[in-house]
Amino acid sequence: MPTLLEGKSIAITGGDQGIGRAIAERLAHDGADVAICYRSNQSGAQEVVAQITRLGRRAASIQCDVGKIRDGQRFIAESIAQLGKLDILINNAGLERRADFWDVTEADFDAVLDVNLKGLFFLTQAFVRHRMQAKSGGKVINISSVHEELPFPHFASYCASKGGLKMLTRNLSIELAPLGITINSIAPGAIETPINKNLLNDPAKLNALLQNIPLKRLGSPSDVASLASFLASSESSYITGTTLFVDGGLLWNYQEQ
């Protein structure tokens, strides 16, 4: 019996840990061949490749800094070379830097926007050009954040990047529709990942956050991966230009402490 994503080839940025890793392994479980990129965590990337291979799927890991346009373009080209094609792109890689607004440096601002928006923009462009050459549709799934809607004091550059991604997703849903390409975003809330290790190790901050989450728990990477699998499948073919929140109700219940 065919699996949900049988015959699909998928590229995932930042697939070496956290949400990206969970998505990569879930999509391989559902039948897809998967290429991931990583910036420095080669051992993590190798573990993901080994897991995908054990599931009987093809896998590739490619070192890449998606904040550099040429690196992102190379990731798409090498993924195509190793898997034969790409049907779906998942823009998962992300970066945040904490600082009071008046202390934000140009270097930190550029680092966040280059990864979260500029690099994503041109990497997606490379994927779309591939699908145009293939004369076939495709899917783009962006991993955004509740902070495309929800203010996050001391993370102004991060919020700006996610707000920009929200509008980019909406705009491209119109522009890419004639090509048969859909584009949507997943906006996680508080998820148990390495990026939140400081929060997880601070009981007071963790408890304050849980009071703002109606479901009274943090999300897991698998909560995001299951939605990514749905959006990657033909079951979601009439959905485009939207953001789906995976946050336990946080967005509509949040109160700054």
Residue frames as qw, qx, qy, qz and C-alpha x, y, z in Angstrom:
[[0.000, 0.888, 0.461, 0.000, 0.00, 0.00, 0.00],
 [0.412, 0.544, -0.046, 0.730, 1.51, 3.37, -1.02],
 [0.387, -0.483, -0.438, 0.652, 2.53, 5.68, 1.79],
 [0.076, 0.881, 0.335, -0.326, 1.39, 9.30, 2.07],
 [0.078, 0.883, -0.277, -0.370, 4.47, 10.81, 0.41],
 [0.791, 0.015, 0.539, 0.288, 5.60, 7.92, -1.77],
 [0.612, 0.492, 0.365, 0.500, 7.74, 9.14, -4.66],
 [0.001, -0.984, -0.068, -0.162, 8.22, 12.65, -3.29],
 [0.680, 0.096, -0.220, 0.693, 11.61, 14.30, -2.87],
 [0.286, -0.924, -0.227, -0.108, 11.88, 16.96, -0.19],
 [0.491, 0.349, -0.318, 0.732, 14.54, 19.49, 0.80],
 [0.507, -0.806, -0.304, -0.002, 14.62, 20.76, 4.39],
 [0.291, 0.659, -0.351, 0.598, 16.87, 23.54, 5.64],
 [0.226, -0.497, 0.574, -0.611, 18.31, 23.09, 9.11],
 [0.868, -0.133, -0.298, -0.374, 17.28, 19.44, 9.34],
 [0.520, 0.311, -0.714, 0.350, 20.03, 18.36, 11.72],
 [0.168, -0.124, -0.752, 0.625, 18.22, 18.98, 15.04],
 [0.230, 0.262, 0.392, -0.852, 15.01, 20.07, 16.72],
 [0.618, 0.491, 0.310, -0.530, 11.95, 20.72, 14.59],
 [0.470, 0.611, -0.493, -0.404, 13.82, 20.23, 11.31],
 [0.037, 0.278, -0.960, 0.016, 15.06, 16.82, 12.35],
 [0.437, 0.236, 0.754, -0.430, 11.60, 15.71, 13.47],
 [0.606, 0.591, 0.021, -0.533, 10.14, 16.83, 10.15],
 [0.320, 0.543, -0.723, -0.282, 12.84, 15.06, 8.13],
 [0.085, -0.116, 0.980, -0.137, 12.35, 11.77, 9.96],
 [0.506, 0.375, 0.579, -0.517, 8.54, 11.99, 9.84],
 [0.578, 0.609, -0.172, -0.516, 8.45, 12.70, 6.11],
 [0.227, 0.408, -0.870, -0.159, 10.84, 9.83, 5.43],
 [0.291, 0.085, 0.891, -0.339, 8.59, 7.58, 7.51],
 [0.555, 0.541, 0.375, -0.509, 5.72, 8.72, 5.29],
 [0.804, 0.379, 0.427, 0.168, 7.60, 7.67, 2.16],
 [0.329, 0.941, -0.083, -0.007, 9.65, 10.66, 1.02],
 [0.764, 0.129, -0.096, 0.625, 13.30, 10.91, 0.03],
 [0.266, -0.951, -0.140, 0.069, 14.88, 13.75, 1.97],
 [0.588, 0.353, -0.178, 0.706, 17.81, 16.14, 1.61],
 [0.408, -0.870, -0.228, 0.158, 18.73, 18.27, 4.60],
 [0.450, 0.616, -0.256, 0.593, 21.26, 21.02, 5.10],
 [0.654, -0.662, -0.229, 0.286, 23.18, 21.93, 8.23],
 [0.138, 0.949, -0.212, 0.188, 25.50, 24.79, 9.11],
 [0.059, 0.665, -0.691, 0.278, 27.89, 23.18, 11.62],
 [0.671, -0.254, 0.588, -0.373, 26.23, 20.17, 13.29],
 [0.469, 0.383, -0.713, -0.353, 27.62, 17.51, 10.97],
 [0.013, 0.062, -0.971, 0.229, 27.21, 14.69, 13.48],
 [0.445, 0.336, 0.538, -0.632, 23.53, 15.52, 13.93],
 [0.575, 0.498, -0.275, -0.588, 23.04, 15.60, 10.17],
 [0.302, 0.307, -0.892, -0.136, 24.72, 12.22, 9.81],
 [0.216, 0.107, 0.870, -0.429, 22.41, 10.75, 12.46],
 [0.562, 0.449, 0.223, -0.658, 19.38, 12.01, 10.53],
 [0.505, 0.476, -0.584, -0.421, 20.69, 10.55, 7.28],
 [0.092, 0.168, -0.976, 0.107, 21.29, 7.20, 8.98],
 [0.379, 0.259, 0.692, -0.558, 17.75, 7.17, 10.40],
 [0.595, 0.510, -0.060, -0.618, 16.20, 8.02, 7.02],
 [0.378, 0.416, -0.787, -0.253, 18.27, 5.33, 5.32],
 [0.127, -0.020, 0.947, -0.296, 17.09, 2.78, 7.90],
 [0.522, 0.410, 0.447, -0.600, 13.54, 3.62, 6.86],
 [0.616, 0.278, 0.674, 0.298, 14.42, 2.58, 3.31],
 [0.318, 0.924, 0.205, -0.045, 14.45, 6.08, 1.85],
 [0.640, 0.378, -0.027, 0.668, 17.19, 8.01, 0.08],
 [0.355, -0.895, -0.157, 0.218, 18.85, 10.77, 2.08],
 [0.586, 0.446, -0.074, 0.672, 21.44, 13.49, 1.60],
 [0.389, -0.834, -0.185, 0.344, 23.06, 15.99, 3.97],
 [0.525, 0.574, 0.096, 0.621, 24.71, 19.11, 2.62],
 [0.408, -0.461, -0.260, 0.744, 26.70, 21.71, 4.55],
 [0.144, 0.608, 0.408, 0.666, 25.17, 25.11, 3.92],
 [0.106, -0.365, -0.394, 0.837, 24.70, 28.53, 5.51],
 [0.213, 0.662, 0.676, 0.245, 21.28, 29.58, 4.26],
 [0.113, -0.872, -0.148, 0.452, 22.11, 33.15, 5.24],
 [0.153, -0.486, 0.538, 0.672, 24.40, 33.20, 2.19],
 [0.687, 0.471, 0.024, -0.553, 22.49, 33.31, -1.07],
 [0.488, 0.497, -0.681, -0.226, 24.97, 31.22, -3.05],
 [0.106, -0.177, 0.937, -0.281, 24.97, 28.55, -0.32],
 [0.573, 0.279, 0.529, -0.560, 21.18, 28.31, -0.46],
 [0.661, 0.550, -0.247, -0.447, 21.18, 28.06, -4.22],
 [0.273, 0.437, -0.857, -0.023, 23.87, 25.37, -4.02],
 [0.373, -0.028, 0.822, -0.429, 21.77, 23.42, -1.50],
 [0.721, 0.423, 0.226, -0.500, 18.89, 23.28, -3.98],
 [0.565, 0.599, -0.505, -0.258, 21.18, 22.30, -6.86],
 [0.098, 0.368, -0.913, 0.147, 22.96, 19.57, -4.89],
 [0.539, 0.096, 0.670, -0.501, 19.68, 18.22, -3.51],
 [0.748, 0.501, -0.032, -0.434, 18.37, 17.89, -7.06],
 [0.411, 0.570, -0.705, -0.093, 21.60, 16.22, -8.16],
 [0.069, -0.249, 0.922, -0.288, 21.46, 13.65, -5.36],
 [0.466, 0.247, 0.718, -0.454, 17.71, 12.95, -5.31],
 [0.300, 0.278, 0.770, 0.490, 16.97, 13.51, -9.01],
 [0.123, -0.613, -0.401, -0.670, 14.31, 16.17, -8.39],
 [0.041, -0.139, -0.610, 0.779, 12.64, 18.21, -5.67],
 [0.173, -0.571, -0.702, -0.389, 8.88, 18.30, -5.22],
 [0.445, -0.837, -0.302, -0.102, 8.70, 20.11, -1.89],
 [0.382, 0.409, -0.382, 0.736, 10.80, 22.68, -0.04],
 [0.553, -0.741, -0.379, 0.039, 10.61, 23.19, 3.71],
 [0.248, 0.639, -0.269, 0.677, 12.24, 26.39, 4.95],
 [0.730, -0.567, -0.377, 0.059, 12.99, 25.45, 8.54],
 [0.608, 0.011, -0.261, 0.750, 16.35, 27.05, 9.37],
 [0.170, -0.899, -0.221, -0.338, 16.01, 30.04, 11.68],
 [0.528, 0.082, -0.380, 0.755, 18.03, 32.34, 13.90],
 [0.287, -0.893, -0.267, -0.222, 17.25, 34.67, 16.78],
 [0.479, 0.186, -0.372, 0.773, 19.39, 37.15, 18.73],
 [0.366, -0.790, -0.480, 0.106, 18.27, 38.72, 22.04],
 [0.372, 0.004, -0.135, 0.918, 18.96, 42.38, 22.71],
 [0.086, 0.721, 0.384, -0.570, 17.20, 45.53, 23.82],
 [0.548, 0.755, 0.325, 0.157, 16.13, 47.40, 20.68],
 [0.054, 0.984, -0.172, -0.006, 18.53, 50.28, 21.40],
 [0.452, -0.612, 0.625, 0.177, 21.45, 47.85, 21.66],
 [0.866, 0.322, 0.379, 0.058, 20.85, 45.83, 18.48],
 [0.267, -0.542, 0.501, 0.619, 23.91, 45.87, 16.24],
 [0.581, 0.537, -0.300, -0.533, 23.84, 45.95, 12.47],
 [0.202, 0.348, -0.910, -0.100, 25.76, 42.66, 12.42],
 [0.242, 0.133, 0.895, -0.352, 23.16, 40.87, 14.57],
 [0.548, 0.505, 0.217, -0.631, 20.27, 42.38, 12.60],
 [0.478, 0.527, -0.554, -0.431, 21.83, 41.23, 9.34],
 [0.007, 0.206, -0.977, 0.059, 22.53, 37.75, 10.70],
 [0.394, 0.297, 0.742, -0.453, 18.87, 37.24, 11.67],
 [0.559, 0.611, 0.077, -0.555, 17.34, 38.74, 8.52],
 [0.270, 0.524, -0.722, -0.363, 19.81, 36.99, 6.22],
 [0.045, -0.035, 0.997, -0.051, 18.81, 33.55, 7.53],
 [0.276, 0.398, 0.757, -0.439, 15.13, 34.09, 8.28],
 [0.442, 0.738, 0.293, -0.417, 14.09, 36.17, 5.29],
 [0.287, 0.756, -0.415, -0.417, 16.67, 37.13, 2.64],
 [0.076, -0.338, 0.921, 0.176, 18.30, 33.72, 2.34],
 [0.445, 0.314, 0.801, -0.248, 14.91, 32.02, 2.49],
 [0.469, 0.709, 0.076, -0.521, 13.66, 34.31, -0.30],
 [0.352, 0.650, -0.570, -0.359, 16.38, 33.38, -2.78],
 [0.196, -0.163, 0.967, -0.021, 16.53, 29.71, -1.80],
 [0.516, 0.456, 0.632, -0.356, 12.80, 29.50, -2.49],
 [0.440, 0.726, -0.200, -0.489, 13.35, 31.28, -5.80],
 [0.081, 0.453, -0.855, -0.240, 15.84, 28.56, -6.80],
 [0.339, 0.148, 0.911, -0.181, 13.31, 25.85, -5.90],
 [0.512, 0.631, 0.335, -0.476, 10.54, 27.58, -7.87],
 [0.328, 0.661, -0.500, -0.454, 12.77, 27.85, -10.94],
 [0.102, -0.199, 0.971, 0.082, 13.38, 24.10, -10.71],
 [0.410, 0.394, 0.768, -0.295, 9.65, 23.40, -10.58],
 [0.446, 0.713, -0.019, -0.541, 9.08, 25.74, -13.53],
 [0.184, 0.513, -0.760, -0.353, 11.64, 23.82, -15.57],
 [0.181, 0.036, 0.980, -0.079, 9.93, 20.59, -14.56],
 [0.388, -0.143, -0.414, -0.811, 6.62, 22.11, -15.75],
 [0.542, -0.394, -0.742, -0.014, 4.95, 20.76, -12.67],
 [0.411, -0.813, -0.063, -0.409, 3.55, 22.08, -9.43],
 [0.534, 0.156, -0.623, 0.550, 5.15, 21.89, -6.03],
 [0.525, -0.780, -0.330, -0.087, 4.87, 22.87, -2.41],
 [0.303, 0.442, -0.427, 0.728, 6.70, 25.30, -0.16],
 [0.628, -0.669, -0.398, -0.022, 6.30, 25.06, 3.62],
 [0.200, 0.612, -0.361, 0.674, 7.82, 27.75, 5.81],
 [0.579, -0.466, -0.577, 0.339, 8.47, 27.28, 9.51],
 [0.018, -0.711, 0.002, -0.703, 7.49, 30.66, 10.89],
 [0.280, -0.089, -0.692, 0.659, 6.61, 31.46, 14.53],
 [0.149, -0.778, -0.599, 0.120, 3.79, 32.78, 16.66],
 [0.281, -0.627, -0.034, 0.726, 5.93, 35.92, 16.61],
 [0.164, 0.257, 0.541, 0.784, 4.78, 36.73, 13.11],
 [0.300, -0.691, -0.478, -0.452, 1.71, 37.92, 15.06],
 [0.638, -0.715, -0.267, 0.099, 2.75, 38.13, 18.71],
 [0.094, 0.886, -0.336, 0.306, 5.13, 40.84, 19.98],
 [0.906, -0.191, -0.209, 0.314, 8.32, 39.48, 21.55],
 [0.135, -0.974, 0.177, -0.050, 10.17, 42.24, 23.44],
 [0.410, -0.679, 0.569, 0.219, 13.97, 42.18, 23.06],
 [0.552, 0.033, 0.751, 0.359, 13.71, 40.16, 19.82],
 [0.368, 0.700, 0.090, -0.605, 12.75, 42.93, 17.39],
 [0.199, 0.496, -0.675, -0.509, 14.80, 41.66, 14.46],
 [0.128, 0.064, 0.989, 0.030, 13.37, 38.16, 14.84],
 [0.337, 0.582, 0.606, -0.426, 9.80, 39.49, 14.89],
 [0.302, 0.682, -0.218, -0.630, 10.51, 41.66, 11.86],
 [0.073, 0.306, -0.870, -0.381, 11.81, 38.65, 9.95],
 [0.159, 0.273, 0.945, -0.084, 8.78, 36.52, 10.80],
 [0.328, 0.672, 0.339, -0.570, 6.37, 39.35, 10.01],
 [0.245, 0.580, -0.500, -0.595, 8.08, 39.68, 6.63],
 [0.036, -0.075, 0.978, 0.189, 7.77, 35.93, 6.09],
 [0.326, 0.476, 0.712, -0.399, 4.04, 36.12, 6.81],
 [0.402, 0.724, 0.032, -0.560, 3.54, 38.67, 4.03],
 [0.108, 0.469, -0.765, -0.429, 5.91, 36.89, 1.65],
 [0.225, 0.133, 0.965, -0.027, 3.87, 33.71, 2.06],
 [0.392, 0.641, 0.495, -0.436, 0.66, 35.56, 1.26],
 [0.279, 0.724, -0.285, -0.564, 2.15, 37.33, -1.73],
 [0.040, 0.353, -0.873, -0.333, 3.71, 34.22, -3.24],
 [0.418, 0.275, 0.840, -0.210, 0.50, 32.25, -2.82],
 [0.501, 0.735, 0.203, -0.409, -0.98, 34.50, -5.50],
 [0.234, 0.746, -0.503, -0.368, 2.07, 34.68, -7.73],
 [0.078, -0.327, 0.934, 0.121, 2.86, 30.96, -7.65],
 [0.634, 0.239, 0.589, -0.439, -0.71, 29.66, -7.93],
 [0.695, 0.588, -0.151, -0.386, -0.70, 29.70, -11.77],
 [0.303, 0.539, -0.785, -0.023, 2.35, 27.44, -11.59],
 [0.852, -0.220, -0.435, -0.191, 0.51, 24.93, -9.40],
 [0.483, 0.140, -0.606, 0.616, 2.78, 25.72, -6.46],
 [0.500, -0.781, -0.299, -0.225, 1.24, 26.19, -3.02],
 [0.381, 0.324, -0.492, 0.713, 2.97, 27.92, -0.14],
 [0.595, -0.704, -0.270, -0.278, 2.01, 27.91, 3.52],
 [0.140, 0.539, -0.602, 0.573, 3.60, 28.58, 6.89],
 [0.711, -0.445, -0.537, 0.084, 3.58, 26.66, 10.15],
 [0.042, -0.704, 0.291, -0.646, 3.89, 28.89, 13.21],
 [0.662, -0.239, -0.656, 0.274, 5.08, 26.99, 16.29],
 [0.400, -0.862, 0.033, -0.310, 4.68, 28.37, 19.77],
 [0.297, -0.687, 0.635, -0.188, 6.84, 27.14, 22.65],
 [0.940, 0.184, -0.272, -0.097, 8.40, 23.86, 21.50],
 [0.731, -0.569, 0.349, 0.137, 10.88, 21.68, 23.39],
 [0.788, 0.540, -0.053, 0.292, 13.95, 22.21, 21.20],
 [0.697, -0.103, -0.158, 0.692, 17.63, 23.14, 21.73],
 [0.144, 0.518, 0.089, 0.838, 16.86, 26.82, 21.01],
 [0.510, -0.668, -0.107, -0.531, 14.74, 26.86, 24.21],
 [0.724, -0.059, -0.593, 0.347, 17.25, 25.14, 26.50],
 [0.123, 0.207, -0.415, 0.877, 17.63, 28.21, 28.75],
 [0.574, -0.275, -0.051, -0.770, 13.87, 28.36, 29.24],
 [0.849, -0.140, -0.484, -0.160, 13.63, 24.65, 29.96],
 [0.636, -0.011, -0.548, 0.543, 16.29, 24.99, 32.67],
 [0.030, -0.161, 0.304, -0.939, 14.58, 27.92, 34.41],
 [0.097, -0.424, -0.893, 0.115, 11.55, 26.63, 36.41],
 [0.064, 0.576, 0.366, -0.729, 10.22, 30.13, 37.16],
 [0.229, 0.396, -0.383, -0.803, 10.24, 31.24, 33.53],
 [0.172, -0.060, -0.925, -0.334, 8.89, 27.89, 32.35],
 [0.022, -0.481, -0.809, 0.338, 6.00, 27.99, 34.82],
 [0.155, 0.553, 0.117, -0.811, 5.13, 31.58, 33.81],
 [0.239, 0.244, -0.640, -0.689, 5.01, 30.51, 30.17],
 [0.129, -0.212, -0.965, -0.090, 2.86, 27.46, 30.90],
 [0.114, 0.515, 0.581, -0.619, 0.32, 29.74, 32.59],
 [0.290, 0.517, -0.177, -0.785, -0.11, 31.41, 29.19],
 [0.270, 0.156, -0.839, -0.446, -0.67, 28.15, 27.30],
 [0.725, -0.144, 0.071, -0.670, -4.25, 26.89, 27.58],
 [0.907, 0.070, -0.398, -0.115, -3.17, 23.28, 26.97],
 [0.590, -0.734, 0.308, -0.137, -0.66, 23.65, 29.85],
 [0.840, -0.189, 0.375, 0.345, 2.28, 22.00, 28.13],
 [0.008, 0.632, -0.493, -0.598, 5.06, 22.81, 25.72],
 [0.845, 0.444, -0.073, -0.288, 4.81, 21.43, 22.23],
 [0.711, -0.294, 0.561, 0.306, 7.06, 18.71, 20.92],
 [0.030, 0.435, -0.597, -0.674, 8.86, 18.67, 17.56],
 [0.134, 0.201, 0.943, 0.229, 6.53, 15.83, 16.53],
 [0.222, 0.694, 0.531, -0.433, 3.54, 18.17, 16.94],
 [0.196, 0.719, -0.252, -0.617, 5.03, 20.34, 14.19],
 [0.088, -0.273, 0.866, 0.409, 6.19, 17.40, 12.07],
 [0.316, 0.391, 0.862, -0.066, 2.71, 15.90, 11.85],
 [0.318, 0.810, 0.239, -0.431, 1.35, 19.15, 10.41],
 [0.035, 0.632, -0.566, -0.528, 4.28, 19.38, 7.99],
 [0.261, 0.015, 0.939, 0.224, 3.43, 15.90, 6.75],
 [0.350, 0.656, 0.632, -0.219, -0.15, 16.95, 6.09],
 [0.216, 0.850, -0.064, -0.475, 0.90, 20.10, 4.23],
 [0.095, -0.483, 0.748, 0.445, 3.42, 18.12, 2.17],
 [0.343, 0.190, 0.916, 0.083, 0.75, 15.64, 1.09],
 [0.080, -0.275, -0.605, -0.743, -1.95, 15.90, -1.55],
 [0.240, -0.617, -0.730, 0.170, -4.48, 16.11, 1.31],
 [0.179, -0.692, -0.213, 0.666, -3.67, 19.84, 1.59],
 [0.436, 0.211, 0.513, 0.708, -3.79, 20.69, -2.12],
 [0.007, 0.776, 0.441, 0.451, -6.45, 23.43, -1.72],
 [0.467, -0.828, -0.141, 0.277, -4.61, 25.25, 1.07],
 [0.613, 0.291, 0.035, 0.734, -2.28, 28.11, 0.16],
 [0.092, 0.600, -0.012, 0.795, -1.19, 31.48, 1.52],
 [0.618, -0.683, -0.127, -0.367, -2.04, 30.75, 5.11],
 [0.122, 0.461, -0.740, 0.475, -0.34, 30.27, 8.47],
 [0.794, -0.369, -0.439, -0.202, -1.29, 27.35, 10.68],
 [0.182, -0.684, 0.498, -0.502, -0.45, 27.81, 14.37],
 [0.812, -0.140, -0.557, 0.109, 0.89, 24.97, 16.52],
 [0.124, 0.475, -0.400, 0.774, 0.95, 26.65, 19.91],
 [0.308, -0.305, -0.832, 0.346, -1.46, 25.04, 22.36],
 [0.133, -0.850, -0.497, -0.117, -3.58, 28.19, 22.27],
 [0.511, -0.359, -0.139, 0.769, -0.71, 30.50, 23.31],
 [0.214, 0.264, 0.304, 0.890, -1.29, 33.19, 20.67],
 [0.298, -0.594, -0.389, -0.638, -4.79, 34.12, 21.78],
 [0.684, -0.649, -0.333, 0.009, -4.12, 33.80, 25.51],
 [0.667, 0.090, -0.249, 0.696, -0.71, 35.43, 25.93],
 [0.236, -0.959, -0.093, -0.131, -0.13, 38.16, 28.51],
 [0.500, 0.533, -0.418, 0.539, 3.30, 39.71, 28.94],
 [0.690, -0.526, -0.413, 0.277, 4.57, 39.15, 32.49]]
